[in-house]
Amino acid sequence: KLICHNTSWYLNAIEEGKLKSFSLNRIEWLYVSKKTFLPDNNIVNMLMESKDPWTSHNYFHARVLVSKSIADYFKRRDVLPNQCIVDESSDSLTISCSAMSEKQILPLIQYWIPNIKVLEPEWLKIKFEQNLRDYISQL
């Protein structure tokens, strides 16, 4: 499947038996084969239901805490992939989401610093905090 997302083009395809997403502007070499194939209907259905170019069987789930100061942005539209508000209090929102790669979600979370906190999974929280430490050490 070819998909245009935020003015960038992506290709969803099977490579070595795994469904992957490729950014077309990063493809450096292309071989056009004359071979044809029959598409897997399960994969076609999954691609057609997907809202973004990052589609895979290997999703992970995350939860974040969003402060009241930015909560309206997250209520208005999905800021994070496959976003769902699971709890709302007077001072914050708890949001669950799912992504196939940390590269899909970490830049979005980092954009909202200091008004967002990773709750889980623990490995994503650690990666997020390490990115912050790395950034601060460069100042």
N, C-alpha and C positions, 0 to 999 in steps of 0.2 A: 504494500500500500504506500502510495506517495501522499504526504500530507503537508500543508502549509500551516505553520503555527507561529504567530507573531512575526510574520514576514520572513521566516526561515523555513526552508524545505527539508523534510526528513523522509527517509525510506525505512519502512518496517519490512524486515525480511528474515528468512531463516538462514543462519550460518552455523555450520557444524552441528545441526540438529537443534539449535537454540534460536528462539525468536529474539531479534535484536532491533534496535533503532539506530539508524545512521544519519548523521547530519550531512546533507549533500555538499555543503561548502567545505567539508573536511575530507571528502573522498579524493584521493590522489591518483588512483588508478582504476580503470574500468575496462572490463572485458565483456563484450556483448556476445552471449552464446546464442546459437540457433536452436538449442534444445528447448523443448517446452515441458511443462509439468502440469499436473492436475492439482489445484489448490486444496488444502485441507480445510474442510468446511468449518471445523471447530476454531481454527485460527482466523479464518475469514470473519466469522461471527464476532470473535473477540476484538479484532481490529475495527470492525464496523461500530461496535459499542463503545470503543475507547474515545475519550474526550480529548486526549492529547497524544503527541507523537511517541511518548515513552510507554511502550506496551511490552509486557513480558509476563511469563508465568511466575516470575520470581519477585513478587512484591513483598515489601515489609510494611508494617504498620507503625505509626508514630503518634504520639500525643504531645501537644504543646499547650502552654498556658499563655494567653494573650491578655495584656493589661487593658483596662477600661479605655485608656486614651486612644487605642487603635481598634477597639472592638467593632466599631461600626463598619470599618473597611471589610472585616471578615464576615460580618452579617450581610453586607450588601452583595458580595459575590465570593466565589471560591478563590481564595488567594493561594491556598495550598492544594496540591493534587488530591482529588477525591476527598475533599474536605467535608467534615460533618461536625457540627457543634454538639458536644455531648453534655456540657454543663455550662450554666450561666449563673454568675453571682453578680452582686452589685459592683464588684471591682475587677472582674475578669471573666474570660471565656476559656473553657477547656475544649480543644479541638482535636479530633482524630483525623488522620489522613493516611494515605498509602502512596508509596513511591517504589520505583524499581531500582533506584540508585541514589546514593547520598548526593550526587551531583545534581539530581533533579530537585532536591528539597533544601539542602543547606544554603545555597545562595538566597533562596526566598526567605528563610528564617533569618539569615544574617542581615537582610535588608531592613528588617523591623527591629533590630537592636536599638535601644535597650528594653523594648516593650514586649519581648517575647522570650519564653523559656522552654527548652526541650525537657519534657517529663520522661518520655521513654521512646524508643528503647535506650538502654544505658549506653550502648556503643555509640549511638548517634549523639547523645548528650556529651560524651567524652570527646568525640570528634569536633563537635561544635565549640566546646570549651578550649580545645587545643588550637583550633583555628583562631580564636580570640587571643590566646596567649602568643601565638606566632605573630599575629598582626601587631600587638602591643610591643613585642620585642623589637620590631623593625622601626619603631618611632624614635 
